[in-house]
Amino acid sequence: MSSLIFVQFLLLGLRVIDTTTDTWRHCTDLLPLDLLSFVLERDTSKLVPGVHMKEAGGVRGVHLSSPHTSMSFPSSQLLVNCDLFPKEFSIVVTLKVTRSAAKRNEYIFSLMDSNKGEKRGLGEKEAVNDKGNILEMNKEGEQHGERKKERRVKSNEERGRIILGLRLSRKRLHFLFRGHGGVVEHWGFRGARLADNQWHTLVLAIDSHHVRLTVDCSPPLEIVPSRPFPSDLNFQGSRFHIGSRGRWKGLYSGLLRQLVLVPGSDATHYICPSSNPQLAVLSVPPLLSDLPVPGREGDGHMTSYETEERVAVGLELSCSERLQGQLWFNPLKKGLYLCDGTAWIAVLEDHKRLDYVVEQQVLTTSSETHDVEVFQLPGIGLMAAMAHRSAASGSAVYLWSQTGFQLYQNISTYEALAWRHFSMGQKIFLVVSNTGRGPDKRFNKEPEVDFSVIYKWSKKRNRFVQFQTLQTHCARDWEAFTIDRQTYLAVANHRQGNNNHTINSVIYKWNKPAKSFEVHQMLLTSGAYDWEFFTVGPYHFLVVANAFDGVTTSVDSVIYVWVNGSFQVFQTIKTFCATDWEMFQIGSRVFLVVANGHRLHGNGPSRYTINSTIYELDMNGQLFVRFQDIVTYSAVDWEFFSLGEEYFLVVANSFNGESYSLNSILYRWQGYEGFVPVHWLPTIGCSDWEFFSSKGESYLIYSSAKAPLSKVFKLKTY
């Protein structure tokens, strides 16, 4: 592992969250924690005292006859190197609740303070009235988990030791936690209907705004609490108790098969959809993962371990000579493995997942680079066109090889800002944004006009050759797209002269008889920086990043929709020196993310540390609504990509007001949590990111507008 990657992991492990005490550390970046396996596998030769293995419906579970100390352990053994409980997490439980349990208060698990000064018998009497201290849901709101009212009541229990717990009472499932002022708060779900003597798998997902309970992969019940889960819940010196809160009173009477704590993530997408949702698996202890052999069922008690397990299910399992021939299913990797006596051999594996990022190539360029365009050229290979700042050296086209990008062709450009690749049938083109006027500018009678150039790939010469010249005004970006089999080019004209930023950007259309692009439509823009074209169903959209109107960077960027042969305004969004839009889809959800560069108004100071924002398309409201804000540092580009079933965004942070040497950050999609940072990549004046793949490997390349270099990073997967 390189020193760079080591430092990144070190930073991940030492990340400090701002709380009332700077030394408190949140539990972040933890893998799913299998609480049940942790207590059952201490000694696999025998069961824990007070625990019996039973079978119901051909499925194994554990039954507790007493709250033995072996079913308890210090929280520090699993939640390591941290002091505060995760602010966002989920709990996965597979259980079978007897009908008689509906009359009791029973704990599936609890996290208890080890306060020894508690009075004897404190909490033995359940003083909590279920009618008064839970989040009630009225009859009309049961299907959607609609919240009706919330109350908090102090009791002996609430002045006692509980920090966090999951409890069953009558017809409700409760999540309890120590809130502000030491009062234990209860979030209750009434519509779960668990006490039917059947197996059920529950996922309780908690984030800063919502609490969701998913039962058997059905649509979730949801609560929007009046106050969020505390961000400063200290668990130091506490103990986990499985199936109880350390006492006879409240002992869980049903069967328990799975109990997993997943920090920082909604575990629903790990196990749902499932062919058997009542027994959906994230991690089941190996002792429970095998179905009994037909004919060996007795009265429900499993008294022998002579039956060899056919498939073990769990997050981790050691392969040894004793387990030779054993099959193991890892639910996170969705892979099936066979033990050969020393190591696990992959039988079936799911799509690859990102592990870490390593520097692959440092590409020395002839000049600073504003943009890189990566594209595939049939018969030639993978290529990258660099938009170099220097007019003297021009811009370069590189060809990918086993050792990295190698110079293939140099093209005369004049302070180039962007390249765009597109094709029409079998013909391949590149268009460049020039902001200088070339060697004949002294004879140019229109000093405020630049000439951008379209190049066409020549199969005879194996080179790009000049095809058409178009007048532009400090063009920042080109976008190519097709509507109804017609090809269009959109140019983002940034400014005319030094002060006029409110000018027309142009949509060009391919004229087949004339074999050239001609003006189709003009759209008034304000310091336009980027175009992004995308399609949703039968509708075509084009969004412009407006950066500056001559006075302020607080201007509206505009989303246009194609209507009757031209673009019409669909929606305006307030942005701050918008430099890039990136559209992406996750499943059926449609998103737009904007890169906000900085805040500036008149002669006031610029602010470079600001939020960039992700918007999601609301299909019902027919507009994009704010989904997530992410702090960026003069961001100039976003790049979306996927690896297997994982989705990522990487931002180009370029300047923080003091330095161009910054970390650009790679974010991973975490479901309802949005995008969370997972990798920090050191960059210098980062101006663009591009994702590409070659021979089954995945890469990222960035260009620098402040140094004559670009870097290629390899995405290591597992």
C-alpha positions in Angstrom: 0.0 0.0 0.0 1.5 3.4 -1.0 2.2 6.1 1.5 -0.6 8.2 -0.1 -3.2 5.5 0.5 -1.9 4.9 4.0 -2.3 8.6 4.9 -5.9 8.6 3.4 -6.9 5.7 5.6 -5.2 7.4 8.6 -7.2 10.5 8.0 -10.4 8.4 7.7 -9.7 6.8 11.1 -8.8 10.1 12.8 -11.6 12.2 11.5 -12.9 14.4 14.3 -16.5 15.5 14.4 -17.3 18.9 16.0 -19.1 18.4 19.3 -19.1 20.0 22.6 -15.8 18.3 23.4 -13.3 18.3 20.6 -11.7 15.1 21.7 -14.8 13.0 21.3 -14.7 10.9 18.2 -17.7 9.5 16.3 -17.8 5.9 15.2 -17.5 6.2 11.5 -16.2 4.1 8.6 -17.0 0.9 10.5 -18.1 -2.3 8.7 -21.4 -4.0 9.7 -21.1 -5.4 13.2 -22.7 -8.8 13.8 -23.7 -8.7 17.4 -25.2 -12.2 17.6 -22.2 -13.9 16.0 -19.9 -12.0 18.4 -21.4 -13.7 21.4 -22.2 -17.1 19.8 -18.7 -17.7 18.3 -16.6 -17.1 21.3 -16.5 -20.9 21.7 -17.9 -22.6 18.7 -17.7 -26.0 20.4 -20.7 -25.3 22.6 -23.5 -22.9 23.0 -23.5 -20.0 25.5 -25.1 -20.9 28.9 -28.7 -19.9 29.0 -29.0 -20.2 25.2 -30.6 -23.0 23.3 -30.8 -23.6 19.5 -34.3 -24.2 18.2 -35.8 -24.8 14.8 -39.0 -23.4 13.5 -40.2 -23.8 9.9 -37.0 -25.4 8.9 -34.9 -22.4 10.1 -32.6 -22.2 13.1 -32.7 -19.5 15.8 -31.6 -19.1 19.4 -33.8 -19.1 22.4 -32.8 -17.4 25.7 -33.7 -19.0 29.0 -31.7 -16.5 31.1 -29.8 -13.3 30.7 -26.4 -14.9 31.1 -23.3 -12.7 31.3 -22.0 -14.5 28.2 -24.7 -12.7 26.1 -23.2 -9.4 27.2 -19.9 -7.7 26.3 -18.2 -4.3 26.5 -19.1 -2.0 23.6 -15.5 -1.1 23.3 -14.8 -4.5 21.9 -16.7 -3.7 18.7 -17.0 0.1 18.6 -13.3 0.8 18.6 -11.3 4.0 18.5 -14.4 6.2 19.1 -16.4 7.6 21.9 -19.7 8.7 20.4 -22.4 6.5 18.9 -22.9 6.9 15.1 -25.3 9.7 14.2 -26.7 7.6 11.4 -27.0 3.8 11.4 -29.3 0.9 10.9 -30.2 -2.3 12.7 -31.0 -5.6 11.0 -32.9 -8.2 13.0 -34.4 -11.5 12.0 -36.7 -12.9 14.7 -39.8 -14.9 15.5 -42.1 -13.4 18.1 -44.6 -15.6 20.0 -48.1 -14.4 20.4 -47.8 -14.5 24.2 -44.9 -12.0 23.9 -47.4 -9.3 22.9 -48.4 -8.9 26.5 -44.8 -8.2 27.7 -42.1 -5.7 27.3 -39.1 -7.6 25.9 -35.7 -6.4 24.7 -34.2 -7.6 21.5 -30.9 -5.9 22.6 -29.8 -3.0 24.7 -26.7 -0.8 25.3 -26.5 -0.2 29.0 -24.4 2.2 31.1 -22.3 0.2 33.6 -23.1 2.6 36.4 -22.6 0.6 39.6 -24.3 3.2 41.8 -27.8 2.3 40.7 -30.2 1.3 43.4 -31.0 -2.4 43.6 -34.2 -3.2 41.8 -34.2 0.0 40.0 -36.0 -0.5 36.7 -37.4 -3.9 37.8 -40.8 -2.4 37.7 -41.8 -1.2 34.3 -43.2 2.2 34.9 -43.4 3.2 31.3 -47.0 3.5 30.1 -47.1 2.6 26.4 -50.0 4.9 25.9 -48.1 8.0 26.9 -44.4 7.8 25.9 -44.2 6.7 22.3 -44.6 8.2 18.9 -48.2 7.3 18.1 -49.4 6.8 14.6 -53.1 7.1 13.8 -55.1 4.6 11.9 -55.0 6.6 8.6 -51.2 7.0 8.8 -50.3 3.4 9.6 -49.5 2.5 6.0 -47.1 5.4 5.5 -45.8 5.6 9.1 -47.3 9.0 9.5 -46.5 10.6 12.9 -49.4 11.9 15.0 -47.9 12.9 18.4 -44.8 12.5 20.5 -44.4 12.5 24.3 -41.5 11.9 26.7 -42.1 10.6 30.2 -39.5 10.2 32.9 -39.6 6.9 34.8 -37.3 4.7 36.9 -36.0 3.1 33.7 -35.3 6.5 32.2 -33.3 7.7 35.2 -31.4 4.5 35.0 -28.7 3.0 32.9 -30.1 2.5 29.4 -28.3 4.3 26.6 -29.9 2.6 23.6 -32.2 -0.4 22.9 -34.7 -2.1 20.8 -37.8 -3.4 22.6 -41.1 -5.1 21.9 -44.3 -4.1 23.7 -47.8 -5.2 22.9 -48.4 -4.2 19.3 -45.4 -1.9 18.9 -41.7 -2.0 18.3 -39.8 0.6 20.3 -36.4 2.2 19.7 -35.1 3.8 22.9 -32.2 6.1 23.4 -30.8 8.5 26.0 -31.7 11.9 24.7 -31.1 15.5 26.0 -31.1 15.9 29.7 -30.7 12.2 30.3 -34.3 11.4 29.4 -34.8 8.2 27.5 -36.9 8.9 24.4 -39.0 6.3 22.7 -39.7 6.1 18.9 -42.5 3.5 18.4 -43.9 1.8 15.3 -47.5 0.5 15.7 -48.1 -1.1 12.4 -45.3 -3.7 12.5 -47.6 -6.7 13.5 -44.7 -9.0 14.6 -46.3 -11.2 17.2 -47.7 -13.8 14.8 -45.3 -16.6 15.5 -43.7 -16.2 12.1 -40.2 -15.3 11.0 -39.7 -11.6 10.1 -36.6 -9.5 9.1 -36.6 -5.9 10.2 -34.4 -3.1 9.1 -34.5 0.0 11.4 -32.7 2.9 9.6 -32.0 6.1 11.4 -30.6 9.3 10.0 -30.6 13.0 11.0 -34.1 13.6 9.7 -36.0 10.3 9.4 -36.6 7.0 11.1 -37.7 4.1 8.9 -38.7 0.6 9.7 -38.8 -1.9 6.9 -40.5 -5.3 7.6 -39.8 -8.1 5.2 -38.7 -5.7 2.5 -42.2 -4.1 2.4 -42.6 -0.3 2.0 -41.2 1.3 5.1 -43.0 2.8 8.0 -41.6 6.3 8.6 -41.3 8.7 11.5 -40.2 12.3 11.3 -39.2 13.0 14.9 -39.4 16.5 16.4 -35.8 16.2 17.5 -33.1 14.1 15.7 -31.1 11.3 17.2 -28.4 12.9 19.4 -25.1 13.6 17.8 -23.2 13.4 21.1 -24.4 10.1 22.5 -21.4 8.9 24.6 -21.3 5.2 25.2 -18.0 4.9 27.1 -18.0 2.2 29.7 -21.2 0.7 28.4 -22.1 -3.0 27.6 -24.2 -4.6 24.9 -26.8 -7.1 26.1 -28.3 -9.5 23.6 -31.9 -10.4 24.2 -32.3 -8.4 27.4 -31.1 -5.4 29.3 -29.1 -7.5 31.7 -32.1 -8.7 33.9 -34.7 -11.4 34.0 -37.4 -8.7 33.6 -37.6 -7.9 29.8 -35.9 -11.1 28.6 -36.7 -11.8 24.9 -38.9 -15.0 24.8 -38.9 -15.6 21.0 -36.3 -16.9 18.6 -33.5 -14.7 17.3 -31.6 -15.5 14.1 -29.8 -12.3 13.0 -28.8 -9.1 14.8 -26.4 -6.7 13.0 -25.6 -3.0 13.6 -24.6 -1.1 10.5 -22.9 2.2 11.2 -23.3 5.1 8.8 -25.5 3.3 6.3 -29.1 2.1 5.5 -28.8 -1.6 5.3 -32.1 -2.0 3.4 -30.4 -1.9 0.0 -28.0 -4.7 1.2 -30.8 -7.2 1.6 -33.8 -6.0 -0.4 -35.3 -7.0 -2.7 -35.1 -10.7 -1.6 -36.6 -13.9 -2.8 -37.3 -14.7 0.8 -37.9 -11.4 2.5 -38.9 -12.8 5.9 -35.5 -14.4 6.1 -33.4 -11.8 4.2 -29.8 -12.2 5.2 -27.0 -9.7 5.9 -25.1 -11.8 8.4 -26.2 -14.9 10.2 -24.0 -16.8 12.6 -22.6 -20.0 11.0 -24.3 -22.1 13.8 -27.7 -20.9 12.5 -27.1 -20.6 8.8 -27.7 -24.2 7.9 -31.1 -25.7 7.4 -31.6 -29.0 9.2 -31.5 -32.2 7.2 -35.0 -33.6 6.5 -36.0 -36.3 8.9 -33.8 -35.0 11.7 -36.3 -32.7 13.1 -37.6 -33.6 16.6 -39.5 -31.5 19.0 -37.9 -28.4 17.7 -34.7 -28.6 19.8 -31.5 -29.1 17.9 -29.3 -31.3 20.2 -26.6 -32.4 17.7 -24.1 -30.8 15.5 -23.3 -33.8 13.4 -25.1 -32.3 10.4 -22.4 -30.6 8.2 -23.3 -27.0 7.3 -23.8 -26.7 3.5 -23.7 -22.9 3.2 -22.4 -20.6 5.9 -23.7 -17.0 5.7 -21.9 -14.1 7.3 -19.6 -11.1 6.8 -16.4 -12.9 7.8 -15.5 -16.6 8.1 -12.1 -18.2 8.5 -11.1 -21.0 6.1 -9.3 -23.9 7.7 -8.6 -27.5 7.1 -11.6 -28.4 9.3 -13.9 -26.4 6.9 -12.5 -27.8 3.7 -15.4 -28.2 1.2 -17.5 -25.6 3.1 -19.4 -23.0 1.1 -19.7 -19.5 2.4 -21.9 -16.7 1.2 -20.9 -13.1 1.9 -24.0 -10.9 1.7 -22.1 -7.6 1.3 -20.0 -8.8 -1.6 -22.9 -11.0 -2.8 -20.3 -13.7 -3.4 -20.2 -17.5 -3.0 -16.9 -19.0 -1.9 -15.5 -22.5 -1.4 -12.9 -23.3 1.3 -10.0 -25.4 -0.1 -8.6 -25.9 3.4 -6.4 -22.8 3.4 -8.2 -20.0 1.5 -11.6 -19.1 0.1 -12.0 -19.7 -3.7 -14.6 -17.6 -5.5 -17.4 -19.7 -7.0 -19.7 -16.8 -7.8 -18.9 -13.1 -7.2 -21.0 -9.9 -7.6 -19.8 -6.8 -9.3 -16.6 -5.3 -8.2 -16.5 -2.7 -5.4 -14.2 0.2 -4.8 -11.5 -0.5 -2.3 -8.9 2.3 -2.6 -7.4 4.7 -5.1 -3.7 4.6 -6.1 -1.7 7.0 -8.3 -1.1 5.4 -11.7 0.6 8.0 -13.9 1.9 11.6 -13.6 1.5 13.0 -17.1 3.8 16.0 -17.8 2.0 18.3 -20.2 3.3 21.2 -22.3 1.2 23.7 -20.4 -1.5 24.1 -17.8 -4.7 22.3 -18.8 -8.2 23.5 -18.4 -10.0 20.4 -19.6 -9.5 16.8 -20.6 -11.9 14.8 -22.9 -11.5 11.0 -22.9 -13.1 9.1 -25.7 -12.9 5.8 -27.6 -11.8 5.9 -31.3 -12.8 2.8 -33.2 -9.8 0.9 -34.5 -7.3 3.1 -32.7 -8.1 2.9 -29.0 -8.7 5.1 -26.0 -7.7 8.7 -26.4 -7.6 11.9 -24.3 -7.7 15.4 -25.7 -6.1 18.1 -23.4 -7.1 21.7 -23.6 -3.8 23.5 -23.0 -3.6 27.1 -21.9 -0.5 28.0 -23.9 -1.1 29.1 -27.5 2.6 28.5 -28.3 2.5 24.7 -27.6 -1.1 24.1 -28.8 -3.1 21.2 -27.3 -2.3 17.5 -27.2 -4.2 14.3 -28.0 -2.9 11.3 -26.2 -3.3 7.5 -26.8 -3.7 5.1 -23.9 -1.3 2.2 -23.7 -0.2 -0.3 -21.1 2.1 2.2 -19.5 -0.4 5.1 -19.6 -1.2 8.0 -21.9 1.4 8.7 -24.7 1.4 11.7 -27.0 -0.3 11.0 -30.3 -1.0 14.3 -32.0 -0.4 18.0 -31.3 -3.1 20.4 -32.5 -2.7 24.2 -32.9 -5.1 25.9 -30.4 -5.2 29.3 -28.9 -5.7 29.5 -25.1 -8.0 26.4 -25.3 -10.5 25.9 -22.6 -12.5 22.8 -23.5 -12.7 19.9 -25.9 -15.8 17.9 -26.9 -15.9 14.6 -28.7 -19.0 13.6 -30.8 -19.9 11.4 -33.8 -22.3 11.4 -36.7 -22.7 8.0 -38.1 -19.2 6.6 -38.7 -17.6 10.0 -38.6 -15.7 11.1 -35.5 -15.2 14.8 -34.5 -13.5 16.9 -31.9 -14.5 20.6 -31.2 -12.3 22.9 -29.2 -13.1 26.2 -27.4 -10.4 28.8 -28.4 -10.3 32.0 -26.4 -7.4 33.5 -28.4 -7.6 34.6 -32.0 -4.6 32.9 -33.4 -1.5 34.2 -35.2 -3.5 36.6 -37.4 -5.2 38.4 -34.6 -3.4 41.7 -35.5 -5.4 41.7 -38.8 -8.7 40.8 -37.1 -11.1 43.7 -37.3 -13.3 42.1 -34.7 -11.1 41.9 -31.6 -13.9 40.6 -29.4 -14.5 37.5 -31.5 -12.7 34.2 -31.1 -12.7 31.3 -33.5 -13.4 27.8 -32.2 -12.7 24.9 -34.5 -14.3 21.5 -35.3 -11.8 18.8 -36.2 -12.7 15.6 -38.1 -10.9 12.2 -37.8 -9.1 11.3 -41.1 -8.8 7.6 -41.6 -6.3 8.1 -44.3 -3.9 10.2 -42.2 -4.9 8.7 -38.8 -5.1 12.3 -37.6 -7.7 14.9 -36.7 -7.9 17.6 -39.4 -9.6 20.9 -39.4 -13.2 20.7 -40.6 -15.1 24.0 -39.7 -14.5 27.2 -37.9 -17.1 28.9 -35.8 -17.1 32.4 -34.2 -17.4 32.3 -30.4 -16.9 34.7 -27.5 -14.5 33.3 -24.8 -16.2 29.9 -25.2 -16.0 27.9 -22.1 -17.7 24.7 -23.2 -19.2 22.7 -26.0 -22.0 20.2 -25.7 -23.0 17.8 -28.5 -26.4 16.0 -28.6 -28.9 14.4 -30.9 -32.7 15.0 -31.0 -34.9 13.2 -33.5 -31.8 12.0 -35.4 -30.6 15.6 -35.8 -27.1 16.5 -34.4 -26.7 19.8 -32.5 -23.8 21.6 -30.9 -24.3 24.1 -28.0 -21.5 26.6 -27.2 -21.3 28.4 -23.8 -20.2 32.0 -24.7 -18.7 33.4 -21.5 -18.2 37.1 -22.3 -17.7 39.6 -25.1 -14.8 41.8 -24.4 -13.8 42.2 -20.7 -17.0 43.4 -19.2 -20.0 42.2 -21.2 -21.1 38.8 -19.7 -24.8 38.9 -20.6 -24.6 37.7 -24.2 -26.1 35.0 -26.5 -24.9 31.4 -26.4 -25.6 29.5 -29.5 -27.2 26.2 -30.5 -25.9 25.0 -33.9 -27.6 22.3 -36.0 -26.0 20.1 -38.6 -27.0 20.9 -42.1 -26.5 17.7 -44.1 -26.7 19.2 -47.6 -24.3 22.0 -46.7 -22.1 19.6 -44.7 -21.7 22.2 -41.9 -23.1 23.4 -38.6 -25.5 26.4 -38.8 -27.1 28.6 -36.1 -30.3 27.1 -34.9 -31.2 29.1 -31.8 -29.7 31.7 -29.5 -30.1 31.8 -25.8 -29.3 34.7 -23.5 -26.8 33.6 -20.9 -24.7 35.4 -18.1 -21.1 34.4 -18.1 -22.0 30.9 -19.3 -19.5 28.3 -18.2 -21.0 24.9 -19.1 -23.9 23.1 -20.9 -25.3 19.8 -19.9 -27.8 17.9 -22.1 -29.9 15.0 -20.8 -33.1 13.1 -21.6 -35.8 11.9 -19.2 -38.3 9.7 -20.9 -39.5 11.5 -24.0 -38.3 14.9 -22.8 -35.0 16.6 -23.7 -33.3 19.1 -21.4 -30.4 21.5 -21.6 -29.1 23.2 -18.5 -26.6 26.1 -18.5 -24.2 27.1 -15.7 -24.4 30.9 -15.5 -21.4 32.2 -13.6 -21.4 36.0 -13.6 -23.5 38.9 -14.8 -20.9 41.6 -14.5 -21.8 42.5 -10.9 -22.5 39.4 -8.9 -21.9 35.6 -9.1 -25.4 35.1 -7.5 -27.2 34.5 -10.7 -29.9 32.1 -12.0 -28.8 29.1 -14.0 -31.5 27.9 -16.4 -32.9 24.5 -17.3 -34.4 24.4 -20.8 -36.8 21.8 -22.2 -37.1 21.0 -25.9 -40.6 22.1 -27.2 -41.6 22.1 -30.9 -38.1 22.3 -32.3 -36.5 24.7 -29.8 -35.5 25.1 -26.2 -37.9 26.8 -23.8 -37.3 27.8 -20.1 -38.3 24.9 -17.8 -36.8 26.1 -14.4 -34.4 28.6 -13.0 -32.1 27.8 -10.0 -30.1 30.3 -8.0 -26.4 29.4 -8.3 -23.1 31.1 -7.3 -20.6 31.3 -10.1 -21.9 28.0 -11.5 -19.1 26.3 -13.4 -20.5 22.8 -14.2 -23.6 20.8 -14.2 -23.6 17.0 -14.1 -26.7 14.9 -14.6 -26.9 11.3 -13.4 -29.4 8.6 -12.6 -29.6 6.1 -9.8 -32.3 3.6 -10.5 -35.3 5.6 -11.6 -34.2 8.7 -9.7 -32.8 11.6 -11.7 -30.3 14.1 -10.3 -28.5 17.2 -11.2 -25.4 18.5 -9.3 -24.0 22.0 -9.7 -20.4 23.1 -9.0 -20.6 26.5 -7.4 -17.3 28.4 -7.8 -17.5 31.3 -5.4 -19.6 34.1 -4.0 -18.9 37.7 -5.2 -21.0 40.8 -5.2 -19.7 44.2 -6.4 -16.4 45.1 -4.7 -17.0 42.8 -1.8 -14.7 39.9 -0.9 -15.0 36.6 -2.6 -16.0 33.5 -0.7 -14.5 30.3 -2.1 -15.7 27.8 0.5 -19.4 27.4 -0.3 -22.0 24.7 -0.9 -22.4 22.9 -4.2 -25.8 21.3 -4.4 -27.4 18.1 -5.7 -31.0 18.5 -7.0 -33.4 15.6 -7.6 -36.2 15.6 -10.2 -39.6 15.6 -8.5 -41.7 13.7 -11.0 -45.0 14.8 -9.4 -44.1 18.5 -9.1 -42.2 18.4 -12.4 -39.2 20.4 -11.1 -35.8 19.8 -9.6 -35.7 20.2 -5.8 -32.8 20.4 -3.4 -31.5 17.0 -2.3 -28.1 17.5 -0.7 -25.6 20.3 -0.1 -21.8 19.5 -0.2 -19.1 21.9 0.9 -16.7 22.5 -1.9 -13.8 24.9 -2.6 -14.2 26.9 -5.8 -15.5 23.7 -7.5 -15.2 23.7 -11.3 -16.3 20.1 -12.2 -18.2 17.1 -11.0 -17.9 13.6 -12.5 -20.3 10.8 -11.9 -19.5 7.1 -12.4 -20.4 3.7 -11.2 -18.5 0.5 -10.3 -20.7 -2.5 -10.2 -23.7 -1.6 -8.0 -21.9 1.4 -6.3 -22.3 5.0 -7.5 -19.7 7.8 -7.0 -19.2 11.5 -7.5 -15.8 13.2 -7.6 -15.5 17.0 -7.3 -12.7 19.2 -8.7 -11.8 21.5 -5.8 -9.6 24.2 -7.3 -9.0 27.0 -4.7 -9.8 27.8 -1.1 -8.9 31.5 -1.1 -5.3 30.8 -0.1 -4.0 27.8 -2.0 -4.5 25.8 -5.2 -3.1 22.6 -3.5 -6.2 21.0 -2.2 -7.8 17.6 -1.9 -10.5 16.8 -4.4 -13.0 14.4 -2.8 -14.6 11.2 -4.0 -18.1 10.6 -2.6 -20.0 7.3 -2.6 -23.8 7.0 -2.7 -25.2 5.7 0.6 -28.9 5.6 -0.2 -31.1 7.9 1.9 -27.9 9.4 3.4 -27.0 10.8 0.0 -23.3 11.0 -1.0 -20.6 10.6 1.7 -16.8 11.3 1.3 -14.7 8.1 1.0 -11.4 9.2 -0.6 -9.3 12.4 -0.5 -7.2 12.9 -3.7 -4.4 15.5 -3.6 -4.7 17.9 -6.6 -3.2 21.2 -7.7 -5.6 23.7 -9.3 -7.9 20.8 -10.3 -9.9 21.8 -13.4 -11.5 18.6 -14.6 -12.1 15.0 -13.8 -12.8 12.2 -16.2 -13.6 8.5 -15.5 -12.7 5.8 -18.0 -12.2 2.1 -18.2 -9.7 -0.1 -20.1 -9.4 -3.9 -20.2 -11.6 -4.4 -17.1 -9.8 -1.8 -15.0 -11.2 1.6 -14.0 -9.4 4.9 -13.8 -9.8 8.6 -13.0 -7.7 11.4 -14.7 -7.6 15.0 -13.6 -6.2 18.1 -15.3 -4.5 21.0 -13.6 -5.0 24.7 -14.5 -2.1 25.7 -12.3 0.6 23.2 -13.1 1.8 21.5 -16.4 0.7 18.1 -15.3 -2.2 15.7 -15.2 -2.6 12.6 -13.0 -4.2 9.2 -13.6 -5.5 7.3 -10.6 -6.3 3.6 -10.7 -9.4 2.5 -8.8 -8.5 -0.7 -7.0 -11.5 -3.0 -6.5 -12.3 -6.1 -4.6 
